[in-house]
Structures are given as structure tokens and as C-alpha cells.
Amino acid sequence: MLITNEFNVEQPLDTVWDFFKDIPQVAKCLPGTELTEDLGDDKYKGGVAIRMGPIKLEFAGDAAVTERDEAARRIVVDADGAEVKGRGQASMLLSASLSPVGKATAVKMDMDLLISGAAAQYGRGMISDVTSVLIQQFAVNMQSRIAAQQRGEDPDQIEEAKAASGVAIAVQAMRMALTRVFRRFFLPYQPNLT
């Protein structure tokens, strides 16, 4: 399934691009993500933990930067892993493209996500909504880390991006799903009042 998210970072393009080149820093911005080993040549081992209400999904696997286009300000990461409890697998091809928007930077993320096993039962809508919530949190965390670096502070001293909160994700994803249902069923209805 293809999922696209866009957000702006209130920093110049070159600053955001330099940040994206540091994969360990980027990983620290994504809630629930931890790099456990740098394998060299832009390859890493790590894990992702996501909690949705009472359900916790944990994946361990590998990620590799497969493309870095300096001129186009585009980076591509290929990741795959297996659920720690052995109930499923996931793979993702992530492409992040940066472009200037005034003094800020627009970030467009395209994720081609393939999930099998227990996690797949949540369906495309819920997975898309959860991904959107995580990307929103990623954007906030990235802005905070870049700002800390610019102030001369150690970005690791700011609050780390922990495993994504089950309640927060569930509530935000449910709100997004209800909004989608409302739009689909109620907005097209235009009574003829003449």
C-alpha cells in the first residue's frame, strides 16, 4: 500500500537536508524506532515498537539507504523486518523529497508498505491513519532536534521519541477514521431545497 504524507519544517532547505543525511538522528525522531547497530555503508539494524491501545507491535530488521540524490534533495530507504513474536512481517520503501517553501522546507514522504500477519488485520485505513499520526510526531521531534542543535544544545538531552503512545495513536487514528466516514457519507448529500 502506498501512503503519502507531507509536512513543513521551519528551517532552511540545506539545514533539513543535512539533518536527513544523519540516519541515526532521523531515527531518533520517529516514535518507537531504535537503531541497534550501524553496519556501515548506510546499512543499519534496528527495531520499531508501536502500541495501539492494548496491542503492541514490535518489529526487528534491517534498513539501508539505497539512494541519496544531493541535487534533487531526495533520499530513499529500504527496510524490512519481522515481528518479534513471529506473527508477521513488514517491508517498506520510503522516499523523502525536500523542497524550499519560502524560508521553510517542505518534506514529502512516500511509503510503499507491505505488511503481513497480525498487523495486516487492521486494514489500510487504520494503518494509513496510524502512519499519519507517527509522521506528525516525527515532524515535531525533528523540528525540536534541529532547534536544539542550533542553540548549541545536545539534541540527545531533549526528550527522546519513545514508543508511540497507544492511547494517543488510537484516539487520533479514530478521529481521522471518523472524519473520513463523515466526509464520505454526509458531505456528498446536498438536499434540494428549491
PyMOL commands that place a pseudoatom at each C-alpha (Angstrom):
pseudoatom trace, name=CA, resn=MET, resi=1, chain=A, elem=C, hetatm=0, pos=[0.000, 0.000, 0.000]
pseudoatom trace, name=CA, resn=LEU, resi=2, chain=A, elem=C, hetatm=0, pos=[1.241, 3.448, -0.902]
pseudoatom trace, name=CA, resn=ILE, resi=3, chain=A, elem=C, hetatm=0, pos=[0.986, 6.101, 1.813]
pseudoatom trace, name=CA, resn=THR, resi=4, chain=A, elem=C, hetatm=0, pos=[1.965, 9.725, 1.225]
pseudoatom trace, name=CA, resn=ASN, resi=5, chain=A, elem=C, hetatm=0, pos=[2.487, 12.336, 3.932]
pseudoatom trace, name=CA, resn=GLU, resi=6, chain=A, elem=C, hetatm=0, pos=[3.671, 15.924, 3.685]
pseudoatom trace, name=CA, resn=PHE, resi=7, chain=A, elem=C, hetatm=0, pos=[4.740, 18.424, 6.317]
pseudoatom trace, name=CA, resn=ASN, resi=8, chain=A, elem=C, hetatm=0, pos=[6.772, 21.620, 6.621]
pseudoatom trace, name=CA, resn=VAL, resi=9, chain=A, elem=C, hetatm=0, pos=[9.815, 22.204, 8.796]
pseudoatom trace, name=CA, resn=GLU, resi=10, chain=A, elem=C, hetatm=0, pos=[10.535, 25.795, 9.798]
pseudoatom trace, name=CA, resn=GLN, resi=11, chain=A, elem=C, hetatm=0, pos=[14.171, 25.528, 8.767]
pseudoatom trace, name=CA, resn=PRO, resi=12, chain=A, elem=C, hetatm=0, pos=[16.071, 26.257, 5.523]
pseudoatom trace, name=CA, resn=LEU, resi=13, chain=A, elem=C, hetatm=0, pos=[16.369, 23.501, 2.927]
pseudoatom trace, name=CA, resn=ASP, resi=14, chain=A, elem=C, hetatm=0, pos=[20.110, 22.898, 3.441]
pseudoatom trace, name=CA, resn=THR, resi=15, chain=A, elem=C, hetatm=0, pos=[19.678, 22.545, 7.206]
pseudoatom trace, name=CA, resn=VAL, resi=16, chain=A, elem=C, hetatm=0, pos=[16.909, 19.964, 6.834]
pseudoatom trace, name=CA, resn=TRP, resi=17, chain=A, elem=C, hetatm=0, pos=[18.829, 18.088, 4.124]
pseudoatom trace, name=CA, resn=ASP, resi=18, chain=A, elem=C, hetatm=0, pos=[21.920, 17.892, 6.352]
pseudoatom trace, name=CA, resn=PHE, resi=19, chain=A, elem=C, hetatm=0, pos=[19.723, 16.504, 9.108]
pseudoatom trace, name=CA, resn=PHE, resi=20, chain=A, elem=C, hetatm=0, pos=[18.238, 13.841, 6.789]
pseudoatom trace, name=CA, resn=LYS, resi=21, chain=A, elem=C, hetatm=0, pos=[21.748, 12.683, 5.871]
pseudoatom trace, name=CA, resn=ASP, resi=22, chain=A, elem=C, hetatm=0, pos=[22.316, 11.658, 9.510]
pseudoatom trace, name=CA, resn=ILE, resi=23, chain=A, elem=C, hetatm=0, pos=[20.198, 8.495, 9.671]
pseudoatom trace, name=CA, resn=PRO, resi=24, chain=A, elem=C, hetatm=0, pos=[20.728, 7.866, 13.426]
pseudoatom trace, name=CA, resn=GLN, resi=25, chain=A, elem=C, hetatm=0, pos=[19.401, 11.404, 14.130]
pseudoatom trace, name=CA, resn=VAL, resi=26, chain=A, elem=C, hetatm=0, pos=[16.442, 10.819, 11.824]
pseudoatom trace, name=CA, resn=ALA, resi=27, chain=A, elem=C, hetatm=0, pos=[15.631, 7.500, 13.540]
pseudoatom trace, name=CA, resn=LYS, resi=28, chain=A, elem=C, hetatm=0, pos=[15.567, 9.225, 16.935]
pseudoatom trace, name=CA, resn=CYS, resi=29, chain=A, elem=C, hetatm=0, pos=[12.714, 11.408, 15.666]
pseudoatom trace, name=CA, resn=LEU, resi=30, chain=A, elem=C, hetatm=0, pos=[10.379, 8.546, 14.764]
pseudoatom trace, name=CA, resn=PRO, resi=31, chain=A, elem=C, hetatm=0, pos=[8.441, 7.356, 17.831]
pseudoatom trace, name=CA, resn=GLY, resi=32, chain=A, elem=C, hetatm=0, pos=[9.249, 3.784, 18.773]
pseudoatom trace, name=CA, resn=THR, resi=33, chain=A, elem=C, hetatm=0, pos=[12.243, 3.461, 16.452]
pseudoatom trace, name=CA, resn=GLU, resi=34, chain=A, elem=C, hetatm=0, pos=[15.683, 2.406, 17.664]
pseudoatom trace, name=CA, resn=LEU, resi=35, chain=A, elem=C, hetatm=0, pos=[18.822, 1.723, 15.676]
pseudoatom trace, name=CA, resn=THR, resi=36, chain=A, elem=C, hetatm=0, pos=[20.773, -1.029, 17.395]
pseudoatom trace, name=CA, resn=GLU, resi=37, chain=A, elem=C, hetatm=0, pos=[23.739, -1.411, 15.063]
pseudoatom trace, name=CA, resn=ASP, resi=38, chain=A, elem=C, hetatm=0, pos=[25.467, 0.600, 12.333]
pseudoatom trace, name=CA, resn=LEU, resi=39, chain=A, elem=C, hetatm=0, pos=[26.581, -1.976, 9.761]
pseudoatom trace, name=CA, resn=GLY, resi=40, chain=A, elem=C, hetatm=0, pos=[28.458, 0.595, 7.639]
pseudoatom trace, name=CA, resn=ASP, resi=41, chain=A, elem=C, hetatm=0, pos=[27.755, 1.641, 4.050]
pseudoatom trace, name=CA, resn=ASP, resi=42, chain=A, elem=C, hetatm=0, pos=[24.444, 3.258, 5.102]
pseudoatom trace, name=CA, resn=LYS, resi=43, chain=A, elem=C, hetatm=0, pos=[23.064, -0.051, 6.456]
pseudoatom trace, name=CA, resn=TYR, resi=44, chain=A, elem=C, hetatm=0, pos=[21.565, -0.453, 9.925]
pseudoatom trace, name=CA, resn=LYS, resi=45, chain=A, elem=C, hetatm=0, pos=[19.899, -2.951, 12.234]
pseudoatom trace, name=CA, resn=GLY, resi=46, chain=A, elem=C, hetatm=0, pos=[17.097, -1.791, 14.457]
pseudoatom trace, name=CA, resn=GLY, resi=47, chain=A, elem=C, hetatm=0, pos=[13.553, -2.112, 15.638]
pseudoatom trace, name=CA, resn=VAL, resi=48, chain=A, elem=C, hetatm=0, pos=[10.189, -0.387, 15.749]
pseudoatom trace, name=CA, resn=ALA, resi=49, chain=A, elem=C, hetatm=0, pos=[7.607, -0.633, 18.551]
pseudoatom trace, name=CA, resn=ILE, resi=50, chain=A, elem=C, hetatm=0, pos=[4.074, 0.696, 18.078]
pseudoatom trace, name=CA, resn=ARG, resi=51, chain=A, elem=C, hetatm=0, pos=[1.344, 0.467, 20.675]
pseudoatom trace, name=CA, resn=MET, resi=52, chain=A, elem=C, hetatm=0, pos=[-2.301, 0.855, 19.673]
pseudoatom trace, name=CA, resn=GLY, resi=53, chain=A, elem=C, hetatm=0, pos=[-4.428, 0.553, 22.783]
pseudoatom trace, name=CA, resn=PRO, resi=54, chain=A, elem=C, hetatm=0, pos=[-3.761, -2.862, 24.325]
pseudoatom trace, name=CA, resn=ILE, resi=55, chain=A, elem=C, hetatm=0, pos=[-1.913, -4.114, 21.239]
pseudoatom trace, name=CA, resn=LYS, resi=56, chain=A, elem=C, hetatm=0, pos=[1.834, -3.722, 20.913]
pseudoatom trace, name=CA, resn=LEU, resi=57, chain=A, elem=C, hetatm=0, pos=[3.568, -4.475, 17.636]
pseudoatom trace, name=CA, resn=GLU, resi=58, chain=A, elem=C, hetatm=0, pos=[7.342, -4.879, 17.663]
pseudoatom trace, name=CA, resn=PHE, resi=59, chain=A, elem=C, hetatm=0, pos=[9.427, -5.423, 14.552]
pseudoatom trace, name=CA, resn=ALA, resi=60, chain=A, elem=C, hetatm=0, pos=[13.159, -6.062, 14.277]
pseudoatom trace, name=CA, resn=GLY, resi=61, chain=A, elem=C, hetatm=0, pos=[15.011, -5.860, 10.994]
pseudoatom trace, name=CA, resn=ASP, resi=62, chain=A, elem=C, hetatm=0, pos=[17.355, -4.061, 8.661]
pseudoatom trace, name=CA, resn=ALA, resi=63, chain=A, elem=C, hetatm=0, pos=[17.312, -0.717, 6.861]
pseudoatom trace, name=CA, resn=ALA, resi=64, chain=A, elem=C, hetatm=0, pos=[19.547, 0.607, 4.110]
pseudoatom trace, name=CA, resn=VAL, resi=65, chain=A, elem=C, hetatm=0, pos=[19.814, 3.936, 2.322]
pseudoatom trace, name=CA, resn=THR, resi=66, chain=A, elem=C, hetatm=0, pos=[19.577, 2.897, -1.319]
pseudoatom trace, name=CA, resn=GLU, resi=67, chain=A, elem=C, hetatm=0, pos=[19.645, 6.357, -2.888]
pseudoatom trace, name=CA, resn=ARG, resi=68, chain=A, elem=C, hetatm=0, pos=[20.857, 9.810, -1.905]
pseudoatom trace, name=CA, resn=ASP, resi=69, chain=A, elem=C, hetatm=0, pos=[20.311, 12.439, -4.577]
pseudoatom trace, name=CA, resn=GLU, resi=70, chain=A, elem=C, hetatm=0, pos=[22.070, 15.608, -3.433]
pseudoatom trace, name=CA, resn=ALA, resi=71, chain=A, elem=C, hetatm=0, pos=[20.836, 17.747, -6.329]
pseudoatom trace, name=CA, resn=ALA, resi=72, chain=A, elem=C, hetatm=0, pos=[17.180, 16.688, -6.017]
pseudoatom trace, name=CA, resn=ARG, resi=73, chain=A, elem=C, hetatm=0, pos=[17.317, 16.601, -2.185]
pseudoatom trace, name=CA, resn=ARG, resi=74, chain=A, elem=C, hetatm=0, pos=[15.855, 13.084, -2.185]
pseudoatom trace, name=CA, resn=ILE, resi=75, chain=A, elem=C, hetatm=0, pos=[16.695, 10.061, -0.040]
pseudoatom trace, name=CA, resn=VAL, resi=76, chain=A, elem=C, hetatm=0, pos=[15.366, 6.510, -0.348]
pseudoatom trace, name=CA, resn=VAL, resi=77, chain=A, elem=C, hetatm=0, pos=[15.434, 3.957, 2.469]
pseudoatom trace, name=CA, resn=ASP, resi=78, chain=A, elem=C, hetatm=0, pos=[14.583, 0.277, 2.073]
pseudoatom trace, name=CA, resn=ALA, resi=79, chain=A, elem=C, hetatm=0, pos=[13.620, -1.503, 5.306]
pseudoatom trace, name=CA, resn=ASP, resi=80, chain=A, elem=C, hetatm=0, pos=[12.246, -4.897, 6.195]
pseudoatom trace, name=CA, resn=GLY, resi=81, chain=A, elem=C, hetatm=0, pos=[11.743, -6.876, 9.344]
pseudoatom trace, name=CA, resn=ALA, resi=82, chain=A, elem=C, hetatm=0, pos=[9.812, -9.495, 11.202]
pseudoatom trace, name=CA, resn=GLU, resi=83, chain=A, elem=C, hetatm=0, pos=[7.545, -9.119, 14.188]
pseudoatom trace, name=CA, resn=VAL, resi=84, chain=A, elem=C, hetatm=0, pos=[9.451, -10.083, 17.335]
pseudoatom trace, name=CA, resn=LYS, resi=85, chain=A, elem=C, hetatm=0, pos=[6.754, -12.579, 18.355]
pseudoatom trace, name=CA, resn=GLY, resi=86, chain=A, elem=C, hetatm=0, pos=[6.905, -14.148, 14.903]
pseudoatom trace, name=CA, resn=ARG, resi=87, chain=A, elem=C, hetatm=0, pos=[3.356, -13.235, 13.868]
pseudoatom trace, name=CA, resn=GLY, resi=88, chain=A, elem=C, hetatm=0, pos=[4.119, -11.212, 10.777]
pseudoatom trace, name=CA, resn=GLN, resi=89, chain=A, elem=C, hetatm=0, pos=[6.493, -9.336, 8.559]
pseudoatom trace, name=CA, resn=ALA, resi=90, chain=A, elem=C, hetatm=0, pos=[6.761, -5.843, 7.169]
pseudoatom trace, name=CA, resn=SER, resi=91, chain=A, elem=C, hetatm=0, pos=[8.720, -4.154, 4.422]
pseudoatom trace, name=CA, resn=MET, resi=92, chain=A, elem=C, hetatm=0, pos=[8.830, -0.519, 3.437]
pseudoatom trace, name=CA, resn=LEU, resi=93, chain=A, elem=C, hetatm=0, pos=[10.398, 1.536, 0.709]
pseudoatom trace, name=CA, resn=LEU, resi=94, chain=A, elem=C, hetatm=0, pos=[10.486, 5.134, 1.917]
pseudoatom trace, name=CA, resn=SER, resi=95, chain=A, elem=C, hetatm=0, pos=[11.269, 8.079, -0.325]
pseudoatom trace, name=CA, resn=ALA, resi=96, chain=A, elem=C, hetatm=0, pos=[11.689, 11.515, 1.247]
pseudoatom trace, name=CA, resn=SER, resi=97, chain=A, elem=C, hetatm=0, pos=[11.872, 14.569, -1.035]
pseudoatom trace, name=CA, resn=LEU, resi=98, chain=A, elem=C, hetatm=0, pos=[12.657, 18.061, 0.224]
pseudoatom trace, name=CA, resn=SER, resi=99, chain=A, elem=C, hetatm=0, pos=[11.825, 21.368, -1.436]
pseudoatom trace, name=CA, resn=PRO, resi=100, chain=A, elem=C, hetatm=0, pos=[12.011, 25.005, -0.317]
pseudoatom trace, name=CA, resn=VAL, resi=101, chain=A, elem=C, hetatm=0, pos=[8.872, 26.858, 0.732]
pseudoatom trace, name=CA, resn=GLY, resi=102, chain=A, elem=C, hetatm=0, pos=[9.953, 30.401, 1.484]
pseudoatom trace, name=CA, resn=LYS, resi=103, chain=A, elem=C, hetatm=0, pos=[12.335, 30.151, 4.438]
pseudoatom trace, name=CA, resn=ALA, resi=104, chain=A, elem=C, hetatm=0, pos=[10.928, 26.738, 5.407]
pseudoatom trace, name=CA, resn=THR, resi=105, chain=A, elem=C, hetatm=0, pos=[11.279, 23.263, 3.885]
pseudoatom trace, name=CA, resn=ALA, resi=106, chain=A, elem=C, hetatm=0, pos=[8.501, 21.038, 2.597]
pseudoatom trace, name=CA, resn=VAL, resi=107, chain=A, elem=C, hetatm=0, pos=[9.058, 17.328, 3.185]
pseudoatom trace, name=CA, resn=LYS, resi=108, chain=A, elem=C, hetatm=0, pos=[7.126, 14.782, 1.138]
pseudoatom trace, name=CA, resn=MET, resi=109, chain=A, elem=C, hetatm=0, pos=[7.317, 11.169, 2.262]
pseudoatom trace, name=CA, resn=ASP, resi=110, chain=A, elem=C, hetatm=0, pos=[6.089, 8.344, 0.052]
pseudoatom trace, name=CA, resn=MET, resi=111, chain=A, elem=C, hetatm=0, pos=[5.956, 4.938, 1.741]
pseudoatom trace, name=CA, resn=ASP, resi=112, chain=A, elem=C, hetatm=0, pos=[5.312, 1.729, -0.113]
pseudoatom trace, name=CA, resn=LEU, resi=113, chain=A, elem=C, hetatm=0, pos=[4.356, -0.502, 2.811]
pseudoatom trace, name=CA, resn=LEU, resi=114, chain=A, elem=C, hetatm=0, pos=[3.729, -4.239, 2.777]
pseudoatom trace, name=CA, resn=ILE, resi=115, chain=A, elem=C, hetatm=0, pos=[2.506, -5.866, 5.996]
pseudoatom trace, name=CA, resn=SER, resi=116, chain=A, elem=C, hetatm=0, pos=[1.578, -9.484, 6.604]
pseudoatom trace, name=CA, resn=GLY, resi=117, chain=A, elem=C, hetatm=0, pos=[0.430, -11.393, 9.651]
pseudoatom trace, name=CA, resn=ALA, resi=118, chain=A, elem=C, hetatm=0, pos=[-1.318, -9.973, 12.719]
pseudoatom trace, name=CA, resn=ALA, resi=119, chain=A, elem=C, hetatm=0, pos=[-0.590, -6.324, 11.880]
pseudoatom trace, name=CA, resn=ALA, resi=120, chain=A, elem=C, hetatm=0, pos=[-2.312, -6.649, 8.487]
pseudoatom trace, name=CA, resn=GLN, resi=121, chain=A, elem=C, hetatm=0, pos=[-5.700, -7.278, 10.127]
pseudoatom trace, name=CA, resn=TYR, resi=122, chain=A, elem=C, hetatm=0, pos=[-6.074, -3.569, 10.940]
pseudoatom trace, name=CA, resn=GLY, resi=123, chain=A, elem=C, hetatm=0, pos=[-6.701, -2.685, 7.315]
pseudoatom trace, name=CA, resn=ARG, resi=124, chain=A, elem=C, hetatm=0, pos=[-5.461, 0.043, 5.036]
pseudoatom trace, name=CA, resn=GLY, resi=125, chain=A, elem=C, hetatm=0, pos=[-7.449, 2.878, 6.631]
pseudoatom trace, name=CA, resn=MET, resi=126, chain=A, elem=C, hetatm=0, pos=[-6.210, 2.255, 10.177]
pseudoatom trace, name=CA, resn=ILE, resi=127, chain=A, elem=C, hetatm=0, pos=[-2.607, 1.652, 9.049]
pseudoatom trace, name=CA, resn=SER, resi=128, chain=A, elem=C, hetatm=0, pos=[-2.681, 4.854, 6.995]
pseudoatom trace, name=CA, resn=ASP, resi=129, chain=A, elem=C, hetatm=0, pos=[-4.117, 6.834, 9.927]
pseudoatom trace, name=CA, resn=VAL, resi=130, chain=A, elem=C, hetatm=0, pos=[-1.552, 5.454, 12.388]
pseudoatom trace, name=CA, resn=THR, resi=131, chain=A, elem=C, hetatm=0, pos=[1.236, 6.234, 9.917]
pseudoatom trace, name=CA, resn=SER, resi=132, chain=A, elem=C, hetatm=0, pos=[-0.041, 9.815, 9.584]
pseudoatom trace, name=CA, resn=VAL, resi=133, chain=A, elem=C, hetatm=0, pos=[-0.026, 10.250, 13.366]
pseudoatom trace, name=CA, resn=LEU, resi=134, chain=A, elem=C, hetatm=0, pos=[3.531, 8.894, 13.585]
pseudoatom trace, name=CA, resn=ILE, resi=135, chain=A, elem=C, hetatm=0, pos=[4.730, 11.195, 10.788]
pseudoatom trace, name=CA, resn=GLN, resi=136, chain=A, elem=C, hetatm=0, pos=[3.166, 14.203, 12.557]
pseudoatom trace, name=CA, resn=GLN, resi=137, chain=A, elem=C, hetatm=0, pos=[5.090, 13.262, 15.713]
pseudoatom trace, name=CA, resn=PHE, resi=138, chain=A, elem=C, hetatm=0, pos=[8.223, 12.723, 13.614]
pseudoatom trace, name=CA, resn=ALA, resi=139, chain=A, elem=C, hetatm=0, pos=[7.933, 16.260, 12.180]
pseudoatom trace, name=CA, resn=VAL, resi=140, chain=A, elem=C, hetatm=0, pos=[7.598, 17.804, 15.663]
pseudoatom trace, name=CA, resn=ASN, resi=141, chain=A, elem=C, hetatm=0, pos=[10.538, 15.776, 17.008]
pseudoatom trace, name=CA, resn=MET, resi=142, chain=A, elem=C, hetatm=0, pos=[12.726, 16.678, 14.029]
pseudoatom trace, name=CA, resn=GLN, resi=143, chain=A, elem=C, hetatm=0, pos=[11.988, 20.390, 14.432]
pseudoatom trace, name=CA, resn=SER, resi=144, chain=A, elem=C, hetatm=0, pos=[12.893, 20.139, 18.145]
pseudoatom trace, name=CA, resn=ARG, resi=145, chain=A, elem=C, hetatm=0, pos=[16.178, 18.311, 17.489]
pseudoatom trace, name=CA, resn=ILE, resi=146, chain=A, elem=C, hetatm=0, pos=[17.280, 20.754, 14.777]
pseudoatom trace, name=CA, resn=ALA, resi=147, chain=A, elem=C, hetatm=0, pos=[16.410, 23.727, 17.014]
pseudoatom trace, name=CA, resn=ALA, resi=148, chain=A, elem=C, hetatm=0, pos=[18.379, 22.180, 19.905]
pseudoatom trace, name=CA, resn=GLN, resi=149, chain=A, elem=C, hetatm=0, pos=[21.419, 21.738, 17.642]
pseudoatom trace, name=CA, resn=GLN, resi=150, chain=A, elem=C, hetatm=0, pos=[21.169, 25.360, 16.507]
pseudoatom trace, name=CA, resn=ARG, resi=151, chain=A, elem=C, hetatm=0, pos=[21.062, 26.555, 20.130]
pseudoatom trace, name=CA, resn=GLY, resi=152, chain=A, elem=C, hetatm=0, pos=[24.248, 24.572, 20.782]
pseudoatom trace, name=CA, resn=GLU, resi=153, chain=A, elem=C, hetatm=0, pos=[22.425, 22.068, 22.962]
pseudoatom trace, name=CA, resn=ASP, resi=154, chain=A, elem=C, hetatm=0, pos=[22.877, 18.317, 22.841]
pseudoatom trace, name=CA, resn=PRO, resi=155, chain=A, elem=C, hetatm=0, pos=[19.757, 17.058, 20.999]
pseudoatom trace, name=CA, resn=ASP, resi=156, chain=A, elem=C, hetatm=0, pos=[20.034, 13.783, 22.921]
pseudoatom trace, name=CA, resn=GLN, resi=157, chain=A, elem=C, hetatm=0, pos=[19.238, 15.721, 26.102]
pseudoatom trace, name=CA, resn=ILE, resi=158, chain=A, elem=C, hetatm=0, pos=[15.774, 16.600, 24.841]
pseudoatom trace, name=CA, resn=GLU, resi=159, chain=A, elem=C, hetatm=0, pos=[13.062, 14.051, 25.371]
pseudoatom trace, name=CA, resn=GLU, resi=160, chain=A, elem=C, hetatm=0, pos=[13.646, 11.012, 23.198]
pseudoatom trace, name=CA, resn=ALA, resi=161, chain=A, elem=C, hetatm=0, pos=[10.939, 9.761, 20.849]
pseudoatom trace, name=CA, resn=LYS, resi=162, chain=A, elem=C, hetatm=0, pos=[9.606, 6.839, 22.880]
pseudoatom trace, name=CA, resn=ALA, resi=163, chain=A, elem=C, hetatm=0, pos=[7.405, 4.005, 21.730]
pseudoatom trace, name=CA, resn=ALA, resi=164, chain=A, elem=C, hetatm=0, pos=[4.362, 5.652, 20.302]
pseudoatom trace, name=CA, resn=SER, resi=165, chain=A, elem=C, hetatm=0, pos=[1.635, 6.005, 22.934]
pseudoatom trace, name=CA, resn=GLY, resi=166, chain=A, elem=C, hetatm=0, pos=[-1.185, 3.560, 22.440]
pseudoatom trace, name=CA, resn=VAL, resi=167, chain=A, elem=C, hetatm=0, pos=[-3.934, 5.844, 23.679]
pseudoatom trace, name=CA, resn=ALA, resi=168, chain=A, elem=C, hetatm=0, pos=[-2.731, 8.878, 21.718]
pseudoatom trace, name=CA, resn=ILE, resi=169, chain=A, elem=C, hetatm=0, pos=[-2.408, 6.930, 18.489]
pseudoatom trace, name=CA, resn=ALA, resi=170, chain=A, elem=C, hetatm=0, pos=[-5.735, 5.165, 18.918]
pseudoatom trace, name=CA, resn=VAL, resi=171, chain=A, elem=C, hetatm=0, pos=[-7.592, 8.418, 19.657]
pseudoatom trace, name=CA, resn=GLN, resi=172, chain=A, elem=C, hetatm=0, pos=[-6.003, 10.342, 16.777]
pseudoatom trace, name=CA, resn=ALA, resi=173, chain=A, elem=C, hetatm=0, pos=[-6.412, 7.454, 14.310]
pseudoatom trace, name=CA, resn=MET, resi=174, chain=A, elem=C, hetatm=0, pos=[-10.063, 7.011, 15.368]
pseudoatom trace, name=CA, resn=ARG, resi=175, chain=A, elem=C, hetatm=0, pos=[-10.670, 10.732, 14.887]
pseudoatom trace, name=CA, resn=MET, resi=176, chain=A, elem=C, hetatm=0, pos=[-9.179, 10.534, 11.390]
pseudoatom trace, name=CA, resn=ALA, resi=177, chain=A, elem=C, hetatm=0, pos=[-11.293, 7.473, 10.527]
pseudoatom trace, name=CA, resn=LEU, resi=178, chain=A, elem=C, hetatm=0, pos=[-14.498, 9.132, 11.759]
pseudoatom trace, name=CA, resn=THR, resi=179, chain=A, elem=C, hetatm=0, pos=[-13.700, 12.269, 9.757]
pseudoatom trace, name=CA, resn=ARG, resi=180, chain=A, elem=C, hetatm=0, pos=[-13.194, 10.128, 6.647]
pseudoatom trace, name=CA, resn=VAL, resi=181, chain=A, elem=C, hetatm=0, pos=[-16.533, 8.329, 7.209]
pseudoatom trace, name=CA, resn=PHE, resi=182, chain=A, elem=C, hetatm=0, pos=[-18.322, 11.613, 7.846]
pseudoatom trace, name=CA, resn=ARG, resi=183, chain=A, elem=C, hetatm=0, pos=[-16.991, 13.106, 4.625]
pseudoatom trace, name=CA, resn=ARG, resi=184, chain=A, elem=C, hetatm=0, pos=[-17.826, 10.013, 2.607]
pseudoatom trace, name=CA, resn=PHE, resi=185, chain=A, elem=C, hetatm=0, pos=[-21.418, 9.638, 3.777]
pseudoatom trace, name=CA, resn=PHE, resi=186, chain=A, elem=C, hetatm=0, pos=[-22.636, 13.073, 4.789]
pseudoatom trace, name=CA, resn=LEU, resi=187, chain=A, elem=C, hetatm=0, pos=[-20.874, 15.703, 2.704]
pseudoatom trace, name=CA, resn=PRO, resi=188, chain=A, elem=C, hetatm=0, pos=[-21.968, 14.385, -0.708]
pseudoatom trace, name=CA, resn=TYR, resi=189, chain=A, elem=C, hetatm=0, pos=[-25.595, 14.722, 0.395]
pseudoatom trace, name=CA, resn=GLN, resi=190, chain=A, elem=C, hetatm=0, pos=[-26.891, 18.079, -0.771]
pseudoatom trace, name=CA, resn=PRO, resi=191, chain=A, elem=C, hetatm=0, pos=[-30.643, 18.354, -0.264]
pseudoatom trace, name=CA, resn=ASN, resi=192, chain=A, elem=C, hetatm=0, pos=[-32.593, 20.175, -2.942]
pseudoatom trace, name=CA, resn=LEU, resi=193, chain=A, elem=C, hetatm=0, pos=[-34.264, 22.987, -1.060]
pseudoatom trace, name=CA, resn=THR, resi=194, chain=A, elem=C, hetatm=0, pos=[-35.831, 24.739, -4.027]
for i in range(1, 194): cmd.bond("trace and resi %d" % i, "trace and resi %d" % (i + 1))
show_as sticks, trace
zoom trace
